[in-house]
Amino acid sequence: MDTQSALVGGLKETLIKHLIEVEEKGESLIEELSPVPYHEREELKQTLREYINKVEDLLKTPHLIGNDGDFPLVIIGSEVAVEEIGTTEKQVFQIISPFGDLPGENGVSPLSPVGKALLLKKPGTKVTVNAPGGTFHYKIESIKYPLEL
């Protein structure tokens, strides 16, 4: 087995475990966050469905994933390098699980303004983040996902 096959094989297993967790816990998270049906709850359900579909698509097309850890879109667990548009300031965000993981120094939940803006986006995409601290404009420079064997 060559290196790329081993990496993709380990990554595939990691993504399958992740997908199962999202499918099992996603609905209960939505219930917890939005117990009464209203617009935000429907938006969360739509985002969850889209997220599951995109991760399933990744599992069907592993050739999109570089063997150096480059990843084709932002998902939970990925590290996203961004550059603030109009400045040369660069940051790296780690998209953490909304299922109880505590954020690290650069950890952001996919339910936060930054996480929502980045989730499921591709490298090169420009995003606008409307956060309590102001409005920020970023360009996604790269996306990495930890490869587990």
C-alpha positions in Angstrom: 0.0 0.0 0.0 1.5 3.4 -0.9 1.6 6.4 1.4 -1.3 8.2 -0.2 -3.6 5.1 0.1 -2.6 4.7 3.8 -3.4 8.4 4.5 -6.6 8.4 2.6 -7.6 5.1 4.3 -6.9 6.5 7.8 -8.7 9.7 6.9 -11.6 7.8 5.5 -12.1 6.0 8.8 -11.8 9.3 10.7 -14.4 11.0 8.5 -16.8 8.0 8.8 -16.6 8.2 12.6 -17.1 12.0 12.5 -20.1 11.6 10.2 -21.7 9.0 12.5 -21.2 11.4 15.5 -22.8 14.3 13.6 -25.7 12.2 12.4 -26.3 10.8 15.9 -25.9 14.0 17.9 -26.9 16.7 15.4 -30.7 16.5 16.0 -30.3 16.6 19.8 -28.0 19.6 19.5 -30.6 21.4 17.5 -33.3 20.5 20.0 -31.0 21.8 22.8 -30.2 25.1 21.1 -33.6 25.8 19.6 -36.3 23.9 21.5 -39.1 26.0 20.0 -39.4 25.8 16.2 -38.5 29.1 14.5 -36.4 30.4 11.7 -33.0 29.7 13.4 -34.0 26.1 14.1 -34.8 25.5 10.5 -31.6 27.2 9.4 -29.7 24.8 11.8 -31.5 21.8 10.3 -30.7 22.9 6.8 -27.0 23.5 7.7 -26.8 20.0 9.3 -28.3 18.3 6.2 -25.9 20.2 4.0 -22.9 19.4 6.2 -23.8 15.6 6.2 -24.2 15.6 2.4 -20.8 17.4 1.9 -19.0 15.0 4.2 -20.6 12.0 2.5 -19.5 13.5 -0.9 -15.9 13.7 0.4 -16.0 10.0 1.4 -17.1 9.2 -2.2 -14.3 11.3 -3.8 -11.1 10.9 -1.7 -8.9 12.0 -4.6 -9.9 15.6 -3.7 -7.8 15.3 -0.5 -4.1 15.9 -0.9 -1.7 13.5 0.9 -0.1 16.5 2.6 -3.2 17.2 4.6 -4.7 19.8 2.3 -8.4 19.6 2.5 -11.0 20.8 -0.1 -13.5 22.4 2.4 -13.9 23.5 6.0 -15.4 20.9 8.3 -15.4 20.3 12.0 -11.8 19.5 13.0 -10.1 21.4 10.2 -7.6 24.1 10.6 -8.4 27.1 8.5 -5.7 29.7 7.6 -7.2 33.0 6.6 -5.9 36.4 5.7 -7.9 39.5 6.6 -8.8 41.4 3.4 -7.3 44.9 3.4 -4.5 44.0 5.8 -1.7 41.5 5.8 -2.9 39.9 9.1 -3.2 36.2 9.0 -4.9 33.9 11.5 -5.5 30.2 11.9 -8.8 28.9 13.3 -9.5 25.4 14.4 -13.2 24.5 13.9 -14.1 22.6 17.0 -17.0 20.2 17.6 -20.2 21.8 19.0 -20.7 18.5 20.9 -18.8 19.5 24.0 -15.1 20.1 23.0 -13.7 23.1 24.7 -12.0 25.6 22.4 -8.3 25.9 22.4 -6.5 29.2 21.8 -7.8 29.4 18.2 -10.8 27.1 18.5 -14.1 28.3 17.1 -17.4 26.6 17.2 -19.2 26.1 13.9 -22.1 27.8 15.6 -20.1 31.0 16.3 -20.1 33.9 13.7 -16.6 32.9 12.5 -17.4 29.2 12.4 -20.7 29.8 10.5 -19.0 32.0 7.9 -16.2 29.4 7.3 -18.1 26.1 7.5 -18.2 24.2 4.2 -16.2 26.9 2.3 -13.3 26.2 0.0 -9.8 27.6 -0.2 -9.8 30.9 -2.0 -13.3 31.8 -0.8 -13.9 35.3 0.6 -16.1 35.4 3.7 -17.7 38.1 5.8 -18.0 37.6 9.5 -20.5 39.7 11.4 -19.4 39.3 15.0 -20.0 41.2 18.2 -16.5 42.8 17.8 -17.3 44.1 14.3 -17.4 43.0 10.7 -14.4 41.1 9.3 -13.6 40.1 5.8 -11.3 37.1 5.3 -10.0 35.1 2.4 -9.4 31.4 3.1 -5.8 30.7 2.3 -5.7 27.0 3.1 -7.5 24.2 4.9 -5.8 21.3 6.7 -7.3 18.3 8.4 -5.4 16.1 10.8 -4.6 12.8 9.1 -5.0 9.9 11.5 -3.7 6.5 10.5 
